[in-house]
Amino acid sequence: MNKTKLINEVSAKSELSRKDAETAVEAVFDIITQSLVSGDSFALSGFGKFEVCQREARTRIDPKTGEESIIQAGKVPVFRASKSLIQQI
């Protein structure tokens, strides 16, 4: 499912106009993003948890040339599904 389909589903299930549903979906994405940017995690009970994890620097080898390069350390967003979501799948 992509963002457009999500907006259409929210609109249909909540009886909101498509424009209102789009505003609601965008607001949720913004809240999650701002939470992660500020260093907090974002948990939705029964769905899962979004958090930021630190990834260490590592070396990679280009398979074509065999040349080594360094991938810098950084932060990456991670989603961990809840047990109830995993059981439903």
DSSP file (Angstrom, degrees, kcal/mol; ACC not computed):
  #  RESIDUE AA STRUCTURE BP1 BP2  ACC     N-H-->O    O-->H-N    N-H-->O    O-->H-N    TCO  KAPPA ALPHA  PHI   PSI    X-CA   Y-CA   Z-CA
    1    1 A M              0   0    0      0, 0.0     2,-0.2     0, 0.0     0, 0.0   0.000 360.0 360.0 360.0 139.3    0.0    0.0    0.0
    2    2 A N     >  -     0   0    0      1,-0.0     4,-2.3     0, 0.0     5,-0.2  -0.526 360.0 -90.9-108.7-178.5    1.2    3.5   -0.8
    3    3 A K  H  > S+     0   0    0      1,-0.2     4,-2.4     2,-0.2     5,-0.2   0.875 123.0  52.4 -63.4 -40.3    0.4    6.8    0.7
    4    4 A T  H  > S+     0   0    0      1,-0.2     4,-2.2     2,-0.2    -1,-0.2   0.915 110.9  47.1 -63.0 -43.6   -2.4    7.6   -1.8
    5    5 A K  H  > S+     0   0    0      2,-0.2     4,-2.4     1,-0.2    -1,-0.2   0.886 110.5  53.4 -65.8 -37.9   -4.1    4.3   -1.1
    6    6 A L  H  X S+     0   0    0     -4,-2.3     4,-2.7     2,-0.2     5,-0.2   0.927 108.8  48.9 -61.0 -45.4   -3.7    4.9    2.7
    7    7 A I  H  X S+     0   0    0     -4,-2.4     4,-2.4     1,-0.2    -2,-0.2   0.911 111.5  49.6 -61.4 -43.3   -5.4    8.3    2.4
    8    8 A N  H  X S+     0   0    0     -4,-2.2     4,-2.2     2,-0.2    -1,-0.2   0.895 111.8  48.4 -63.2 -40.2   -8.3    6.7    0.3
    9    9 A E  H  X S+     0   0    0     -4,-2.4     4,-2.7     2,-0.2     5,-0.3   0.911 111.8  48.9 -66.7 -42.8   -8.7    4.0    2.9
   10   10 A V  H  X S+     0   0    0     -4,-2.7     4,-2.1     1,-0.2     6,-0.4   0.913 111.9  50.3 -62.3 -42.2   -8.8    6.4    5.8
   11   11 A S  H  X>S+     0   0    0     -4,-2.4     4,-0.8    -5,-0.2     5,-0.7   0.909 113.9  44.3 -61.7 -43.5  -11.3    8.6    3.9
   12   12 A A  H  <5S+     0   0    0     -4,-2.2    -2,-0.2     1,-0.2    -1,-0.2   0.907 117.2  43.3 -70.0 -42.7  -13.6    5.6    3.3
   13   13 A K  H  <5S+     0   0    0     -4,-2.7    -2,-0.2     1,-0.2    -1,-0.2   0.793 122.0  37.4 -76.5 -28.2  -13.4    4.1    6.8
   14   14 A S  H  <5S-     0   0    0     -4,-2.1    -1,-0.2    -5,-0.3    -2,-0.2   0.466 100.7-126.6-103.4  -2.0  -13.8    7.3    8.7
   15   15 A E  T  <5 +     0   0    0     -4,-0.8     2,-0.2     1,-0.2    -3,-0.2   0.778  62.3 141.8  58.7  28.7  -16.3    9.0    6.3
   16   16 A L      < -     0   0    0     -5,-0.7    -1,-0.2    -6,-0.4    -2,-0.1  -0.597  60.1 -98.6 -89.0 158.7  -13.9   12.0    6.1
   17   17 A S     >  -     0   0    0     -2,-0.2     4,-2.6     1,-0.1     5,-0.2  -0.366  36.1-109.7 -68.5 160.4  -13.5   13.9    2.9
   18   18 A R  H  > S+     0   0    0      1,-0.2     4,-2.4     2,-0.2     5,-0.2   0.890 120.4  52.1 -60.5 -38.3  -10.4   12.9    0.9
   19   19 A K  H  > S+     0   0    0      2,-0.2     4,-2.0     1,-0.2    -1,-0.2   0.909 110.9  46.3 -65.4 -42.7   -8.8   16.3    1.8
   20   20 A D  H  > S+     0   0    0      2,-0.2     4,-2.3     1,-0.2    -2,-0.2   0.887 112.4  51.0 -66.3 -39.0   -9.5   15.9    5.5
   21   21 A A  H  X S+     0   0    0     -4,-2.6     4,-2.6     2,-0.2    -2,-0.2   0.904 109.4  50.7 -64.4 -41.0   -8.1   12.3    5.4
   22   22 A E  H  X S+     0   0    0     -4,-2.4     4,-2.5    -5,-0.2    -2,-0.2   0.905 110.0  50.2 -63.0 -41.1   -5.0   13.6    3.7
   23   23 A T  H  X S+     0   0    0     -4,-2.0     4,-2.1     2,-0.2    -2,-0.2   0.903 111.7  48.6 -62.6 -41.8   -4.5   16.2    6.3
   24   24 A A  H  X S+     0   0    0     -4,-2.3     4,-2.2     2,-0.2    -2,-0.2   0.922 112.4  47.0 -65.5 -44.8   -4.9   13.6    9.1
   25   25 A V  H  X S+     0   0    0     -4,-2.6     4,-2.4     1,-0.2    -2,-0.2   0.925 113.0  49.3 -63.8 -44.7   -2.4   11.2    7.5
   26   26 A E  H  X S+     0   0    0     -4,-2.5     4,-2.5     1,-0.2    -1,-0.2   0.891 109.5  52.9 -61.3 -39.4    0.1   14.0    7.0
   27   27 A A  H  X S+     0   0    0     -4,-2.1     4,-2.4     2,-0.2    -1,-0.2   0.914 108.9  48.8 -63.6 -43.0   -0.3   15.1   10.6
   28   28 A V  H  X S+     0   0    0     -4,-2.2     4,-2.4     2,-0.2     5,-0.2   0.929 112.2  48.6 -62.6 -45.1    0.4   11.6   11.9
   29   29 A F  H  X S+     0   0    0     -4,-2.4     4,-2.6     1,-0.2    -2,-0.2   0.906 111.6  50.1 -61.7 -41.1    3.5   11.3    9.7
   30   30 A D  H  X S+     0   0    0     -4,-2.5     4,-2.8     2,-0.2     5,-0.2   0.900 110.1  50.1 -64.0 -41.0    4.7   14.7   10.9
   31   31 A I  H  X S+     0   0    0     -4,-2.4     4,-2.0     2,-0.2    -2,-0.2   0.923 112.7  46.3 -64.4 -44.1    4.2   13.8   14.6
   32   32 A I  H  X S+     0   0    0     -4,-2.4     4,-2.2     2,-0.2    -2,-0.2   0.930 114.1  48.7 -62.6 -45.2    6.1   10.5   14.2
   33   33 A T  H  X S+     0   0    0     -4,-2.6     4,-2.7     1,-0.2    -2,-0.2   0.928 111.6  48.1 -61.6 -47.0    8.9   12.3   12.3
   34   34 A Q  H  X S+     0   0    0     -4,-2.8     4,-1.9     1,-0.2     6,-0.2   0.864 109.8  53.7 -63.8 -35.7    9.2   15.1   14.9
   35   35 A S  H  <>S+     0   0    0     -4,-2.0     5,-2.1    -5,-0.2     4,-0.3   0.926 112.3  43.5 -62.9 -44.8    9.3   12.6   17.7
   36   36 A L  H ><5S+     0   0    0     -4,-2.2     3,-1.3     1,-0.2    -2,-0.2   0.891 111.2  53.9 -69.0 -39.9   12.1   10.7   16.0
   37   37 A V  H 3<5S+     0   0    0     -4,-2.7    -1,-0.2     1,-0.3    -2,-0.2   0.873 106.4  52.9 -62.5 -36.9   14.0   13.9   15.1
   38   38 A S  T 3<5S-     0   0    0     -4,-1.9    -1,-0.3    -5,-0.2    -2,-0.2   0.528 122.9-106.8 -78.9  -3.3   13.9   15.0   18.8
   39   39 A G  T < 5S+     0   0    0     -3,-1.3    -3,-0.2     1,-0.3     2,-0.2   0.460  79.7 123.1  96.0   1.4   15.4   11.6   19.8
   40   40 A D      < -     0   0    0     -5,-2.1    -1,-0.3    -6,-0.2     2,-0.2  -0.514  58.3-122.9 -90.4 162.0   12.2   10.1   21.3
   41   41 A S        -     0   0    0     -2,-0.2     2,-0.4    10,-0.1    10,-0.2  -0.632  16.3-141.7 -96.1 164.8   10.6    6.8   20.3
   42   42 A F  E     -A   50   0A   0      8,-3.0     8,-3.2    -2,-0.2     2,-0.4  -0.961  19.0-173.0-131.4 113.3    7.0    6.6   19.1
   43   43 A A  E     -A   49   0A   0     -2,-0.4     2,-0.6     6,-0.2     6,-0.2  -0.904  13.2-165.8-114.4 134.3    4.9    3.6   20.2
   44   44 A L  E >>  -A   48   0A   0      4,-3.1     3,-2.6    -2,-0.4     4,-2.0  -0.961  31.9-122.4-114.7 111.5    1.4    2.7   19.1
   45   45 A S  T 34 S+     0   0    0     -2,-0.6     4,-0.0     1,-0.3    -2,-0.0  -0.273  95.7  12.3 -56.7 130.1    0.0    0.1   21.4
   46   46 A G  T 34 S+     0   0    0      1,-0.1    -1,-0.3    35,-0.0    35,-0.0   0.364 128.4  58.0  84.1  -4.9   -1.0   -3.0   19.4
   47   47 A F  T <4 S-     0   0    0     -3,-2.6    35,-2.0     1,-0.3     2,-0.3   0.717 102.0 -92.4-118.9 -59.4    0.9   -1.9   16.3
   48   48 A G  E  <  -AB  44  81A   0     -4,-2.0    -4,-3.1    33,-0.3     2,-0.4  -0.985  29.8 -83.1 164.1-171.2    4.5   -1.3   17.0
   49   49 A K  E     -AB  43  80A   0     31,-2.5    31,-2.7    -2,-0.3     2,-0.4  -0.992  20.7-155.9-133.9 130.8    7.3    1.1   17.9
   50   50 A F  E     +AB  42  79A   0     -8,-3.2    -8,-3.0    -2,-0.4     2,-0.3  -0.889  29.6 155.8-100.7 134.3    9.3    3.6   15.9
   51   51 A E  E     - B   0  78A   0     27,-2.4    27,-3.1    -2,-0.4     2,-0.5  -0.968  40.9-112.1-151.7 167.7   12.7    4.5   17.2
   52   52 A V  E     - B   0  77A   0     -2,-0.3     2,-0.3    25,-0.2    23,-0.0  -0.905  31.2-169.5-106.4 129.4   16.1    5.8   16.2
   53   53 A C  E     - B   0  76A   0     23,-2.7    23,-2.6    -2,-0.5     2,-0.5  -0.887  23.0-119.1-117.6 150.2   19.1    3.5   16.4
   54   54 A Q  E     - B   0  75A   0     -2,-0.3     2,-0.5    21,-0.2    21,-0.2  -0.752  23.8-156.6 -87.3 127.4   22.8    4.3   16.1
   55   55 A R  E     - B   0  74A   0     19,-3.9    19,-2.2    -2,-0.5     3,-0.1  -0.913  15.9-130.6-105.2 130.5   24.6    2.4   13.2
   56   56 A E        -     0   0    0     -2,-0.5     2,-0.1    17,-0.2    15,-0.0  -0.336  29.0 -94.0 -76.5 158.4   28.3    2.0   13.6
   57   57 A A        +     0   0    0     16,-0.1     2,-0.3    -2,-0.1    15,-0.2  -0.408  51.7 174.0 -67.5 147.6   30.8    2.8   10.8
   58   58 A R  E     -C   71   0B   0     13,-2.1    13,-3.7    -2,-0.1     2,-0.3  -0.973  28.8-114.6-151.4 163.1   31.7   -0.1    8.6
   59   59 A T  E     -C   70   0B   0     -2,-0.3     2,-0.3    11,-0.2    11,-0.2  -0.781  25.7-166.0-101.9 148.3   33.7   -0.9    5.5
   60   60 A R  E     -C   69   0B   0      9,-3.0     9,-2.4    -2,-0.3     2,-0.5  -0.935  12.7-139.1-128.7 155.5   32.2   -2.2    2.3
   61   61 A I  E     -C   68   0B   0     -2,-0.3     7,-0.2     7,-0.2     6,-0.1  -0.967  19.0-128.5-117.2 125.5   33.8   -3.7   -0.8
   62   62 A D     >  -     0   0    0      5,-2.8     4,-2.9    -2,-0.5     5,-0.2  -0.597  15.9-147.7 -70.0 120.4   32.6   -2.8   -4.2
   63   63 A P  T  4 S+     0   0    0      0, 0.0    -1,-0.2     0, 0.0     0, 0.0   0.783  92.8  49.3 -65.5 -26.0   31.9   -6.1   -6.0
   64   64 A K  T  4 S+     0   0    0      1,-0.1    -2,-0.0     3,-0.1    -3,-0.0   0.928 128.3  17.8 -77.0 -46.4   32.9   -4.8   -9.4
   65   65 A T  T  4 S-     0   0    0      2,-0.1     3,-0.1     0, 0.0    -1,-0.1   0.653  90.3-129.6-102.9 -18.0   36.2   -3.2   -8.6
   66   66 A G     <  +     0   0    0     -4,-2.9     2,-0.2     1,-0.3    -2,-0.0   0.525  56.6 149.9  78.1   4.7   37.1   -4.8   -5.2
   67   67 A E        -     0   0    0     -5,-0.2    -5,-2.8    -6,-0.1     2,-0.3  -0.508  41.2-135.2 -75.3 136.5   37.7   -1.3   -3.9
   68   68 A E  E     +C   61   0B   0     -7,-0.2     2,-0.3    -2,-0.2    -7,-0.2  -0.701  26.0 175.9 -90.5 142.4   37.1   -0.8   -0.2
   69   69 A S  E     -C   60   0B   0     -9,-2.4    -9,-3.0    -2,-0.3     2,-0.5  -0.964  27.5-118.1-141.0 159.7   35.2    2.3    1.1
   70   70 A I  E     -C   59   0B   0     -2,-0.3     2,-0.6   -11,-0.2   -11,-0.2  -0.851  13.6-151.8-103.6 129.7   34.0    3.4    4.5
   71   71 A I  E     -C   58   0B   0    -13,-3.7   -13,-2.1    -2,-0.5    -2,-0.0  -0.898  29.5-125.4 -96.7 122.0   30.3    3.9    5.3
   72   72 A Q        -     0   0    0     -2,-0.6   -17,-0.0   -15,-0.2     2,-0.0  -0.204  23.6 -99.3 -69.4 155.8   30.1    6.5    8.0
   73   73 A A        +     0   0    0    -16,-0.1     2,-0.3   -19,-0.0   -17,-0.2  -0.344  56.9 148.9 -66.6 154.1   28.3    6.0   11.3
   74   74 A G  E     -B   55   0A   0    -19,-2.2   -19,-3.9    -2,-0.0     2,-0.4  -0.985  45.5 -86.8-171.8 178.0   24.8    7.4   11.5
   75   75 A K  E     -B   54   0A   0     -2,-0.3   -21,-0.2   -21,-0.2   -23,-0.0  -0.827  36.9-172.7-102.8 141.4   21.4    7.2   12.9
   76   76 A V  E     -B   53   0A   0    -23,-2.6   -23,-2.7    -2,-0.4     2,-0.2  -0.987  25.6-116.5-133.4 143.1   18.6    5.2   11.2
   77   77 A P  E     -B   52   0A   0      0, 0.0     2,-0.4     0, 0.0   -25,-0.2  -0.573  33.3-168.2 -76.5 143.1   14.9    4.9   11.9
   78   78 A V  E     -B   51   0A   0    -27,-3.1   -27,-2.4    -2,-0.2     2,-0.5  -0.989  11.3-155.8-133.4 139.7   13.8    1.4   13.0
   79   79 A F  E     -B   50   0A   0     -2,-0.4     2,-0.5   -29,-0.2   -29,-0.2  -0.971   6.4-169.2-116.0 131.2   10.3   -0.1   13.3
   80   80 A R  E     -B   49   0A   0    -31,-2.7   -31,-2.5    -2,-0.5     2,-0.1  -0.975  19.7-134.9-119.8 118.4    9.6   -3.0   15.6
   81   81 A A  E     -B   48   0A   0     -2,-0.5   -33,-0.3   -33,-0.2     2,-0.1  -0.377  22.1-114.9 -71.1 147.4    6.2   -4.6   15.2
   82   82 A S     >  -     0   0    0    -35,-2.0     4,-2.3   -38,-0.1     5,-0.2  -0.356  25.5-110.4 -76.4 162.5    4.2   -5.5   18.4
   83   83 A K  H  > S+     0   0    0      1,-0.2     4,-2.3     2,-0.2     5,-0.2   0.886 118.4  53.7 -60.7 -39.8    3.5   -9.1   19.3
   84   84 A S  H  > S+     0   0    0      1,-0.2     4,-1.3     2,-0.2    -1,-0.2   0.874 109.2  48.2 -66.8 -35.9   -0.2   -8.6   18.5
   85   85 A L  H  > S+     0   0    0      2,-0.2     4,-1.2     1,-0.2    -1,-0.2   0.911 110.8  51.2 -67.8 -41.8    0.6   -7.4   15.0
   86   86 A I  H  < S+     0   0    0     -4,-2.3     3,-0.4     1,-0.2    -2,-0.2   0.894 108.2  52.3 -61.5 -40.1    2.9  -10.2   14.4
   87   87 A Q  H  < S+     0   0    0     -4,-2.3    -1,-0.2     1,-0.2    -2,-0.2   0.822 106.2  54.2 -67.3 -30.7    0.3  -12.7   15.5
   88   88 A Q  H  <        0   0    0     -4,-1.3    -1,-0.2     1,-0.3    -2,-0.2   0.769 360.0 360.0 -74.0 -25.4   -2.2  -11.2   13.0
   89   89 A I     <        0   0    0     -4,-1.2    -1,-0.3    -3,-0.4    -2,-0.2   0.465 360.0 360.0 -83.4 360.0    0.1  -11.6   10.1
